[in-house]
Amino acid sequence: MKFLLGVLSVIIGLEGLWSAIRHRRLRDKSGWIYARLERQPLYFWVMTVVFALMVGTGCFLLLLAITDVR
């Protein structure tokens, strides 16, 4: 379970980070832009940090799942 949660967290976090860094805007799954760096800089950077934390948490969960010894 930790492994699956870690993989999902890393994938979703990397997808959001890639969109934020490359396009300087955040989109939802339907394609609507809901934050641009020029218009909402604080919200944009807060969400970018949230995506980075998702990647970090996912990597931590993957590490726990891989090194789990029973």
PDB file of N, CA, C and O in Angstrom:
ATOM      1  N   MET A   1       0.817  -1.190   0.000  1.00  0.00           N
ATOM      2  CA  MET A   1       0.000   0.000   0.000  1.00  0.00           C
ATOM      3  C   MET A   1       0.870   1.267   0.000  1.00  0.00           C
ATOM      4  O   MET A   1       0.578   2.236  -0.700  1.00  0.00           O
ATOM      5  N   LYS A   2       1.946   1.234   0.804  1.00  0.00           N
ATOM      6  CA  LYS A   2       2.857   2.383   0.826  1.00  0.00           C
ATOM      7  C   LYS A   2       3.467   2.605  -0.552  1.00  0.00           C
ATOM      8  O   LYS A   2       3.645   3.740  -0.996  1.00  0.00           O
ATOM      9  N   PHE A   3       3.783   1.499  -1.218  1.00  0.00           N
ATOM     10  CA  PHE A   3       4.403   1.604  -2.537  1.00  0.00           C
ATOM     11  C   PHE A   3       3.455   2.272  -3.536  1.00  0.00           C
ATOM     12  O   PHE A   3       3.864   3.164  -4.278  1.00  0.00           O
ATOM     13  N   LEU A   4       2.200   1.845  -3.557  1.00  0.00           N
ATOM     14  CA  LEU A   4       1.230   2.430  -4.488  1.00  0.00           C
ATOM     15  C   LEU A   4       0.973   3.902  -4.188  1.00  0.00           C
ATOM     16  O   LEU A   4       0.903   4.721  -5.105  1.00  0.00           O
ATOM     17  N   LEU A   5       0.832   4.238  -2.918  1.00  0.00           N
ATOM     18  CA  LEU A   5       0.647   5.646  -2.553  1.00  0.00           C
ATOM     19  C   LEU A   5       1.865   6.484  -2.932  1.00  0.00           C
ATOM     20  O   LEU A   5       1.727   7.621  -3.385  1.00  0.00           O
ATOM     21  N   GLY A   6       3.047   5.922  -2.746  1.00  0.00           N
ATOM     22  CA  GLY A   6       4.261   6.630  -3.120  1.00  0.00           C
ATOM     23  C   GLY A   6       4.351   6.880  -4.609  1.00  0.00           C
ATOM     24  O   GLY A   6       4.705   7.976  -5.041  1.00  0.00           O
ATOM     25  N   VAL A   7       4.029   5.860  -5.398  1.00  0.00           N
ATOM     26  CA  VAL A   7       4.077   6.006  -6.858  1.00  0.00           C
ATOM     27  C   VAL A   7       3.064   7.050  -7.321  1.00  0.00           C
ATOM     28  O   VAL A   7       3.395   7.916  -8.131  1.00  0.00           O
ATOM     29  N   LEU A   8       1.838   6.977  -6.816  1.00  0.00           N
ATOM     30  CA  LEU A   8       0.820   7.955  -7.207  1.00  0.00           C
ATOM     31  C   LEU A   8       1.208   9.371  -6.802  1.00  0.00           C
ATOM     32  O   LEU A   8       1.013  10.312  -7.571  1.00  0.00           O
ATOM     33  N   SER A   9       1.745   9.527  -5.622  1.00  0.00           N
ATOM     34  CA  SER A   9       2.151  10.848  -5.154  1.00  0.00           C
ATOM     35  C   SER A   9       3.273  11.421  -6.015  1.00  0.00           C
ATOM     36  O   SER A   9       3.254  12.603  -6.362  1.00  0.00           O
ATOM     37  N   VAL A  10       4.237  10.593  -6.355  1.00  0.00           N
ATOM     38  CA  VAL A  10       5.342  11.060  -7.197  1.00  0.00           C
ATOM     39  C   VAL A  10       4.833  11.438  -8.585  1.00  0.00           C
ATOM     40  O   VAL A  10       5.227  12.474  -9.122  1.00  0.00           O
ATOM     41  N   ILE A  11       3.973  10.624  -9.168  1.00  0.00           N
ATOM     42  CA  ILE A  11       3.472  10.901 -10.516  1.00  0.00           C
ATOM     43  C   ILE A  11       2.658  12.192 -10.547  1.00  0.00           C
ATOM     44  O   ILE A  11       2.875  13.040 -11.413  1.00  0.00           O
ATOM     45  N   ILE A  12       1.732  12.345  -9.618  1.00  0.00           N
ATOM     46  CA  ILE A  12       0.892  13.549  -9.599  1.00  0.00           C
ATOM     47  C   ILE A  12       1.730  14.787  -9.287  1.00  0.00           C
ATOM     48  O   ILE A  12       1.534  15.839  -9.896  1.00  0.00           O
ATOM     49  N   GLY A  13       2.656  14.668  -8.349  1.00  0.00           N
ATOM     50  CA  GLY A  13       3.515  15.801  -8.008  1.00  0.00           C
ATOM     51  C   GLY A  13       4.412  16.223  -9.153  1.00  0.00           C
ATOM     52  O   GLY A  13       4.569  17.417  -9.408  1.00  0.00           O
ATOM     53  N   LEU A  14       5.009  15.254  -9.854  1.00  0.00           N
ATOM     54  CA  LEU A  14       5.870  15.593 -10.989  1.00  0.00           C
ATOM     55  C   LEU A  14       5.079  16.207 -12.132  1.00  0.00           C
ATOM     56  O   LEU A  14       5.564  17.114 -12.808  1.00  0.00           O
ATOM     57  N   GLU A  15       3.871  15.720 -12.352  1.00  0.00           N
ATOM     58  CA  GLU A  15       3.030  16.297 -13.400  1.00  0.00           C
ATOM     59  C   GLU A  15       2.711  17.761 -13.100  1.00  0.00           C
ATOM     60  O   GLU A  15       2.791  18.610 -13.988  1.00  0.00           O
ATOM     61  N   GLY A  16       2.353  18.055 -11.860  1.00  0.00           N
ATOM     62  CA  GLY A  16       2.063  19.432 -11.477  1.00  0.00           C
ATOM     63  C   GLY A  16       3.291  20.325 -11.517  1.00  0.00           C
ATOM     64  O   GLY A  16       3.222  21.465 -11.975  1.00  0.00           O
ATOM     65  N   LEU A  17       4.416  19.804 -11.037  1.00  0.00           N
ATOM     66  CA  LEU A  17       5.657  20.588 -11.084  1.00  0.00           C
ATOM     67  C   LEU A  17       6.078  20.886 -12.518  1.00  0.00           C
ATOM     68  O   LEU A  17       6.506  21.999 -12.826  1.00  0.00           O
ATOM     69  N   TRP A  18       5.958  19.899 -13.388  1.00  0.00           N
ATOM     70  CA  TRP A  18       6.352  20.093 -14.787  1.00  0.00           C
ATOM     71  C   TRP A  18       5.498  21.182 -15.432  1.00  0.00           C
ATOM     72  O   TRP A  18       6.021  22.040 -16.143  1.00  0.00           O
ATOM     73  N   SER A  19       4.210  21.152 -15.190  1.00  0.00           N
ATOM     74  CA  SER A  19       3.324  22.173 -15.742  1.00  0.00           C
ATOM     75  C   SER A  19       3.662  23.551 -15.179  1.00  0.00           C
ATOM     76  O   SER A  19       3.683  24.540 -15.913  1.00  0.00           O
ATOM     77  N   ALA A  20       3.924  23.611 -13.889  1.00  0.00           N
ATOM     78  CA  ALA A  20       4.216  24.899 -13.255  1.00  0.00           C
ATOM     79  C   ALA A  20       5.537  25.477 -13.744  1.00  0.00           C
ATOM     80  O   ALA A  20       5.625  26.672 -14.026  1.00  0.00           O
ATOM     81  N   ILE A  21       6.556  24.647 -13.844  1.00  0.00           N
ATOM     82  CA  ILE A  21       7.878  25.144 -14.226  1.00  0.00           C
ATOM     83  C   ILE A  21       7.943  25.454 -15.719  1.00  0.00           C
ATOM     84  O   ILE A  21       8.487  26.482 -16.122  1.00  0.00           O
ATOM     85  N   ARG A  22       7.393  24.574 -16.527  1.00  0.00           N
ATOM     86  CA  ARG A  22       7.529  24.733 -17.975  1.00  0.00           C
ATOM     87  C   ARG A  22       6.599  25.797 -18.533  1.00  0.00           C
ATOM     88  O   ARG A  22       7.031  26.630 -19.330  1.00  0.00           O
ATOM     89  N   HIS A  23       5.333  25.789 -18.135  1.00  0.00           N
ATOM     90  CA  HIS A  23       4.347  26.668 -18.752  1.00  0.00           C
ATOM     91  C   HIS A  23       4.003  27.891 -17.907  1.00  0.00           C
ATOM     92  O   HIS A  23       3.311  28.791 -18.384  1.00  0.00           O
ATOM     93  N   ARG A  24       4.470  27.940 -16.675  1.00  0.00           N
ATOM     94  CA  ARG A  24       4.183  29.035 -15.745  1.00  0.00           C
ATOM     95  C   ARG A  24       2.682  29.218 -15.514  1.00  0.00           C
ATOM     96  O   ARG A  24       2.196  30.334 -15.329  1.00  0.00           O
ATOM     97  N   ARG A  25       1.963  28.100 -15.528  1.00  0.00           N
ATOM     98  CA  ARG A  25       0.542  28.116 -15.199  1.00  0.00           C
ATOM     99  C   ARG A  25       0.154  26.735 -14.701  1.00  0.00           C
ATOM    100  O   ARG A  25       0.803  25.739 -15.020  1.00  0.00           O
ATOM    101  N   LEU A  26      -0.904  26.689 -13.921  1.00  0.00           N
ATOM    102  CA  LEU A  26      -1.407  25.430 -13.387  1.00  0.00           C
ATOM    103  C   LEU A  26      -2.757  25.143 -14.023  1.00  0.00           C
ATOM    104  O   LEU A  26      -3.598  26.033 -14.151  1.00  0.00           O
ATOM    105  N   ARG A  27      -2.955  23.895 -14.418  1.00  0.00           N
ATOM    106  CA  ARG A  27      -4.202  23.494 -15.063  1.00  0.00           C
ATOM    107  C   ARG A  27      -4.848  22.377 -14.271  1.00  0.00           C
ATOM    108  O   ARG A  27      -4.175  21.618 -13.574  1.00  0.00           O
ATOM    109  N   ASP A  28      -6.165  22.289 -14.389  1.00  0.00           N
ATOM    110  CA  ASP A  28      -6.827  21.116 -13.831  1.00  0.00           C
ATOM    111  C   ASP A  28      -6.904  20.050 -14.929  1.00  0.00           C
ATOM    112  O   ASP A  28      -6.411  20.263 -16.036  1.00  0.00           O
ATOM    113  N   LYS A  29      -7.514  18.920 -14.625  1.00  0.00           N
ATOM    114  CA  LYS A  29      -7.515  17.800 -15.569  1.00  0.00           C
ATOM    115  C   LYS A  29      -8.314  18.084 -16.831  1.00  0.00           C
ATOM    116  O   LYS A  29      -8.047  17.473 -17.866  1.00  0.00           O
ATOM    117  N   SER A  30      -9.282  18.988 -16.780  1.00  0.00           N
ATOM    118  CA  SER A  30     -10.066  19.292 -17.973  1.00  0.00           C
ATOM    119  C   SER A  30      -9.367  20.303 -18.875  1.00  0.00           C
ATOM    120  O   SER A  30      -9.844  20.580 -19.975  1.00  0.00           O
ATOM    121  N   GLY A  31      -8.247  20.856 -18.424  1.00  0.00           N
ATOM    122  CA  GLY A  31      -7.487  21.780 -19.251  1.00  0.00           C
ATOM    123  C   GLY A  31      -7.701  23.245 -18.931  1.00  0.00           C
ATOM    124  O   GLY A  31      -7.046  24.105 -19.520  1.00  0.00           O
ATOM    125  N   TRP A  32      -8.603  23.551 -18.009  1.00  0.00           N
ATOM    126  CA  TRP A  32      -8.831  24.946 -17.649  1.00  0.00           C
ATOM    127  C   TRP A  32      -7.659  25.467 -16.824  1.00  0.00           C
ATOM    128  O   TRP A  32      -7.188  24.801 -15.902  1.00  0.00           O
ATOM    129  N   ILE A  33      -7.202  26.653 -17.165  1.00  0.00           N
ATOM    130  CA  ILE A  33      -6.113  27.278 -16.411  1.00  0.00           C
ATOM    131  C   ILE A  33      -6.709  27.920 -15.160  1.00  0.00           C
ATOM    132  O   ILE A  33      -7.622  28.740 -15.259  1.00  0.00           O
ATOM    133  N   TYR A  34      -6.203  27.555 -13.997  1.00  0.00           N
ATOM    134  CA  TYR A  34      -6.749  28.140 -12.772  1.00  0.00           C
ATOM    135  C   TYR A  34      -5.735  28.951 -11.996  1.00  0.00           C
ATOM    136  O   TYR A  34      -6.085  29.513 -10.958  1.00  0.00           O
ATOM    137  N   ALA A  35      -4.500  29.040 -12.447  1.00  0.00           N
ATOM    138  CA  ALA A  35      -3.527  29.928 -11.804  1.00  0.00           C
ATOM    139  C   ALA A  35      -2.411  30.244 -12.792  1.00  0.00           C
ATOM    140  O   ALA A  35      -1.850  29.345 -13.419  1.00  0.00           O
ATOM    141  N   ARG A  36      -2.101  31.504 -12.921  1.00  0.00           N
ATOM    142  CA  ARG A  36      -0.975  31.944 -13.747  1.00  0.00           C
ATOM    143  C   ARG A  36       0.006  32.693 -12.850  1.00  0.00           C
ATOM    144  O   ARG A  36      -0.384  33.342 -11.880  1.00  0.00           O
ATOM    145  N   LEU A  37       1.266  32.590 -13.191  1.00  0.00           N
ATOM    146  CA  LEU A  37       2.283  33.267 -12.400  1.00  0.00           C
ATOM    147  C   LEU A  37       2.077  34.778 -12.418  1.00  0.00           C
ATOM    148  O   LEU A  37       2.294  35.446 -11.408  1.00  0.00           O
ATOM    149  N   GLU A  38       1.657  35.321 -13.565  1.00  0.00           N
ATOM    150  CA  GLU A  38       1.508  36.769 -13.687  1.00  0.00           C
ATOM    151  C   GLU A  38       0.319  37.294 -12.880  1.00  0.00           C
ATOM    152  O   GLU A  38       0.383  38.394 -12.330  1.00  0.00           O
ATOM    153  N   ARG A  39      -0.761  36.517 -12.805  1.00  0.00           N
ATOM    154  CA  ARG A  39      -1.985  37.013 -12.167  1.00  0.00           C
ATOM    155  C   ARG A  39      -2.088  36.668 -10.691  1.00  0.00           C
ATOM    156  O   ARG A  39      -2.516  37.499  -9.890  1.00  0.00           O
ATOM    157  N   GLN A  40      -1.702  35.448 -10.320  1.00  0.00           N
ATOM    158  CA  GLN A  40      -1.811  35.005  -8.925  1.00  0.00           C
ATOM    159  C   GLN A  40      -0.476  34.429  -8.466  1.00  0.00           C
ATOM    160  O   GLN A  40      -0.364  33.216  -8.290  1.00  0.00           O
ATOM    161  N   PRO A  41       0.539  35.271  -8.267  1.00  0.00           N
ATOM    162  CA  PRO A  41       1.866  34.730  -7.956  1.00  0.00           C
ATOM    163  C   PRO A  41       1.933  33.967  -6.632  1.00  0.00           C
ATOM    164  O   PRO A  41       2.608  32.942  -6.552  1.00  0.00           O
ATOM    165  N   LEU A  42       1.251  34.443  -5.602  1.00  0.00           N
ATOM    166  CA  LEU A  42       1.316  33.759  -4.311  1.00  0.00           C
ATOM    167  C   LEU A  42       0.677  32.377  -4.395  1.00  0.00           C
ATOM    168  O   LEU A  42       1.267  31.389  -3.959  1.00  0.00           O
ATOM    169  N   TYR A  43      -0.523  32.308  -4.953  1.00  0.00           N
ATOM    170  CA  TYR A  43      -1.206  31.021  -5.090  1.00  0.00           C
ATOM    171  C   TYR A  43      -0.400  30.079  -5.979  1.00  0.00           C
ATOM    172  O   TYR A  43      -0.305  28.886  -5.691  1.00  0.00           O
ATOM    173  N   PHE A  44       0.178  30.602  -7.051  1.00  0.00           N
ATOM    174  CA  PHE A  44       0.987  29.791  -7.952  1.00  0.00           C
ATOM    175  C   PHE A  44       2.162  29.165  -7.208  1.00  0.00           C
ATOM    176  O   PHE A  44       2.401  27.964  -7.334  1.00  0.00           O
ATOM    177  N   TRP A  45       2.894  29.957  -6.439  1.00  0.00           N
ATOM    178  CA  TRP A  45       4.063  29.424  -5.737  1.00  0.00           C
ATOM    179  C   TRP A  45       3.672  28.500  -4.593  1.00  0.00           C
ATOM    180  O   TRP A  45       4.384  27.534  -4.320  1.00  0.00           O
ATOM    181  N   VAL A  46       2.565  28.772  -3.921  1.00  0.00           N
ATOM    182  CA  VAL A  46       2.098  27.869  -2.865  1.00  0.00           C
ATOM    183  C   VAL A  46       1.762  26.507  -3.458  1.00  0.00           C
ATOM    184  O   VAL A  46       2.142  25.479  -2.897  1.00  0.00           O
ATOM    185  N   MET A  47       1.060  26.487  -4.576  1.00  0.00           N
ATOM    186  CA  MET A  47       0.709  25.211  -5.205  1.00  0.00           C
ATOM    187  C   MET A  47       1.947  24.505  -5.752  1.00  0.00           C
ATOM    188  O   MET A  47       2.013  23.276  -5.727  1.00  0.00           O
ATOM    189  N   THR A  48       2.919  25.252  -6.241  1.00  0.00           N
ATOM    190  CA  THR A  48       4.160  24.639  -6.712  1.00  0.00           C
ATOM    191  C   THR A  48       4.891  23.968  -5.554  1.00  0.00           C
ATOM    192  O   THR A  48       5.434  22.875  -5.716  1.00  0.00           O
ATOM    193  N   VAL A  49       4.911  24.608  -4.396  1.00  0.00           N
ATOM    194  CA  VAL A  49       5.523  24.001  -3.206  1.00  0.00           C
ATOM    195  C   VAL A  49       4.739  22.762  -2.775  1.00  0.00           C
ATOM    196  O   VAL A  49       5.336  21.773  -2.350  1.00  0.00           O
ATOM    197  N   VAL A  50       3.417  22.805  -2.880  1.00  0.00           N
ATOM    198  CA  VAL A  50       2.600  21.633  -2.543  1.00  0.00           C
ATOM    199  C   VAL A  50       2.955  20.464  -3.457  1.00  0.00           C
ATOM    200  O   VAL A  50       3.082  19.332  -2.990  1.00  0.00           O
ATOM    201  N   PHE A  51       3.116  20.725  -4.748  1.00  0.00           N
ATOM    202  CA  PHE A  51       3.511  19.656  -5.673  1.00  0.00           C
ATOM    203  C   PHE A  51       4.901  19.120  -5.336  1.00  0.00           C
ATOM    204  O   PHE A  51       5.136  17.914  -5.416  1.00  0.00           O
ATOM    205  N   ALA A  52       5.821  20.007  -4.959  1.00  0.00           N
ATOM    206  CA  ALA A  52       7.159  19.553  -4.574  1.00  0.00           C
ATOM    207  C   ALA A  52       7.101  18.698  -3.308  1.00  0.00           C
ATOM    208  O   ALA A  52       7.817  17.703  -3.199  1.00  0.00           O
ATOM    209  N   LEU A  53       6.260  19.077  -2.360  1.00  0.00           N
ATOM    210  CA  LEU A  53       6.091  18.264  -1.150  1.00  0.00           C
ATOM    211  C   LEU A  53       5.469  16.908  -1.468  1.00  0.00           C
ATOM    212  O   LEU A  53       5.798  15.908  -0.830  1.00  0.00           O
ATOM    213  N   MET A  54       4.577  16.871  -2.448  1.00  0.00           N
ATOM    214  CA  MET A  54       4.001  15.586  -2.865  1.00  0.00           C
ATOM    215  C   MET A  54       5.080  14.665  -3.411  1.00  0.00           C
ATOM    216  O   MET A  54       5.084  13.469  -3.120  1.00  0.00           O
ATOM    217  N   VAL A  55       5.996  15.216  -4.201  1.00  0.00           N
ATOM    218  CA  VAL A  55       7.092  14.405  -4.737  1.00  0.00           C
ATOM    219  C   VAL A  55       7.970  13.911  -3.596  1.00  0.00           C
ATOM    220  O   VAL A  55       8.343  12.738  -3.569  1.00  0.00           O
ATOM    221  N   GLY A  56       8.303  14.781  -2.661  1.00  0.00           N
ATOM    222  CA  GLY A  56       9.130  14.378  -1.524  1.00  0.00           C
ATOM    223  C   GLY A  56       8.465  13.320  -0.664  1.00  0.00           C
ATOM    224  O   GLY A  56       9.108  12.355  -0.249  1.00  0.00           O
ATOM    225  N   THR A  57       7.180  13.497  -0.394  1.00  0.00           N
ATOM    226  CA  THR A  57       6.442  12.506   0.394  1.00  0.00           C
ATOM    227  C   THR A  57       6.354  11.180  -0.338  1.00  0.00           C
ATOM    228  O   THR A  57       6.489  10.119   0.271  1.00  0.00           O
ATOM    229  N   GLY A  58       6.127  11.237  -1.642  1.00  0.00           N
ATOM    230  CA  GLY A  58       6.060  10.008  -2.428  1.00  0.00           C
ATOM    231  C   GLY A  58       7.376   9.264  -2.427  1.00  0.00           C
ATOM    232  O   GLY A  58       7.400   8.038  -2.310  1.00  0.00           O
ATOM    233  N   CYS A  59       8.475   9.994  -2.555  1.00  0.00           N
ATOM    234  CA  CYS A  59       9.797   9.346  -2.501  1.00  0.00           C
ATOM    235  C   CYS A  59      10.039   8.720  -1.132  1.00  0.00           C
ATOM    236  O   CYS A  59      10.598   7.628  -1.034  1.00  0.00           O
ATOM    237  N   PHE A  60       9.623   9.406  -0.087  1.00  0.00           N
ATOM    238  CA  PHE A  60       9.768   8.860   1.262  1.00  0.00           C
ATOM    239  C   PHE A  60       8.944   7.584   1.429  1.00  0.00           C
ATOM    240  O   PHE A  60       9.424   6.608   2.006  1.00  0.00           O
ATOM    241  N   LEU A  61       7.710   7.584   0.930  1.00  0.00           N
ATOM    242  CA  LEU A  61       6.875   6.382   1.013  1.00  0.00           C
ATOM    243  C   LEU A  61       7.470   5.233   0.207  1.00  0.00           C
ATOM    244  O   LEU A  61       7.427   4.080   0.638  1.00  0.00           O
ATOM    245  N   LEU A  62       8.025   5.546  -0.961  1.00  0.00           N
ATOM    246  CA  LEU A  62       8.680   4.498  -1.750  1.00  0.00           C
ATOM    247  C   LEU A  62       9.879   3.930  -1.008  1.00  0.00           C
ATOM    248  O   LEU A  62      10.099   2.719  -1.013  1.00  0.00           O
ATOM    249  N   LEU A  63      10.649   4.794  -0.374  1.00  0.00           N
ATOM    250  CA  LEU A  63      11.794   4.334   0.403  1.00  0.00           C
ATOM    251  C   LEU A  63      11.344   3.433   1.549  1.00  0.00           C
ATOM    252  O   LEU A  63      11.954   2.393   1.797  1.00  0.00           O
ATOM    253  N   LEU A  64      10.284   3.827   2.244  1.00  0.00           N
ATOM    254  CA  LEU A  64       9.758   2.990   3.325  1.00  0.00           C
ATOM    255  C   LEU A  64       9.265   1.644   2.805  1.00  0.00           C
ATOM    256  O   LEU A  64       9.474   0.611   3.440  1.00  0.00           O
ATOM    257  N   ALA A  65       8.612   1.662   1.653  1.00  0.00           N
ATOM    258  CA  ALA A  65       8.081   0.413   1.101  1.00  0.00           C
ATOM    259  C   ALA A  65       9.197  -0.515   0.644  1.00  0.00           C
ATOM    260  O   ALA A  65       9.096  -1.732   0.794  1.00  0.00           O
ATOM    261  N   ILE A  66      10.255   0.053   0.091  1.00  0.00           N
ATOM    262  CA  ILE A  66      11.355  -0.774  -0.417  1.00  0.00           C
ATOM    263  C   ILE A  66      12.175  -1.352   0.729  1.00  0.00           C
ATOM    264  O   ILE A  66      12.601  -2.505   0.669  1.00  0.00           O
ATOM    265  N   THR A  67      12.399  -0.555   1.770  1.00  0.00           N
ATOM    266  CA  THR A  67      13.250  -1.014   2.873  1.00  0.00           C
ATOM    267  C   THR A  67      12.461  -1.677   3.996  1.00  0.00           C
ATOM    268  O   THR A  67      13.023  -1.970   5.052  1.00  0.00           O
ATOM    269  N   ASP A  68      11.174  -1.917   3.788  1.00  0.00           N
ATOM    270  CA  ASP A  68      10.336  -2.537   4.815  1.00  0.00           C
ATOM    271  C   ASP A  68      10.730  -4.001   4.988  1.00  0.00           C
ATOM    272  O   ASP A  68      10.564  -4.812   4.077  1.00  0.00           O
ATOM    273  N   VAL A  69      11.251  -4.328   6.163  1.00  0.00           N
ATOM    274  CA  VAL A  69      11.673  -5.695   6.464  1.00  0.00           C
ATOM    275  C   VAL A  69      10.736  -6.240   7.530  1.00  0.00           C
ATOM    276  O   VAL A  69      10.545  -5.623   8.578  1.00  0.00           O
ATOM    277  N   ARG A  70      10.163  -7.387   7.256  1.00  0.00           N
ATOM    278  CA  ARG A  70       9.238  -7.987   8.227  1.00  0.00           C
ATOM    279  C   ARG A  70       9.843  -9.203   8.831  1.00  0.00           C
ATOM    280  O   ARG A  70       9.219  -9.850   9.673  1.00  0.00           O
TER     281      ARG A  70
END
